[in-house]
């Protein structure tokens, strides 16, 4: 499934039913409110639901997972209190398959492989450091990558996560000398003009927690020349 259900200027809805809604997050949007005070994507989605269904009062919306602010792609929200704990359980049990695309500066030494690190988060600079061995307060991080395409100056990788750690993809790819385009924090030499990074939550697949149907969603790529070169 990749049909766009709704594509307003500030919200691209990729899937919606009575229980869940899946949107394609733009770079710069925060999924949930934080200390910046900026309007989060969760509020934008609530506004969309309120307007579409002419709902009086407050709209229920459960935040299931997050994407980093400069990252784009698929975000799932729960529309009912019944769906939220079931979706949370799917994430905890790793029964949701998430696939990311990343445009990186250098090609990995092998065209495909598995990265295993221990990540330690530093709250002061909001950054995670990847270690080859376990250190105090670190968490094990595992991802699988595959080279998909060689571009003029960059490389397109496909990433599948086994774990969901803070800045996991960004930190682990940087650790092998493959920083993501625009990711100044993790070693790329310059930022993107719009403060985005070229990391996109591309596919998601899971069994619907209420309907028990297979849901398979693909998020359209952001519009820029480099992402355009990656289109199938």
Buried (B, 14 or more C-beta within 10 A) or exposed (E): EEEEBEEEEEBBBBBBBEBBBBBBBBBEBBBEBEEEEEEBBBBBBBBBBBEEEEEEEEBBBBBBBBBBBBBBBBBBBBBBEEBBEBBBEBBEEEEBEBBBBBBBBEBBEEEEEEBEBBBBBEEEEEBBBBEEEEEEEBBEBBBBBBBBBEBEEBBBBBBBBBBBBBBBBBBBBBBBEBBBBBBBBBBBEEBBEEEBBBBBBBBBBBEBBBEEEEBEBBBBBBEEEBBEBBEE
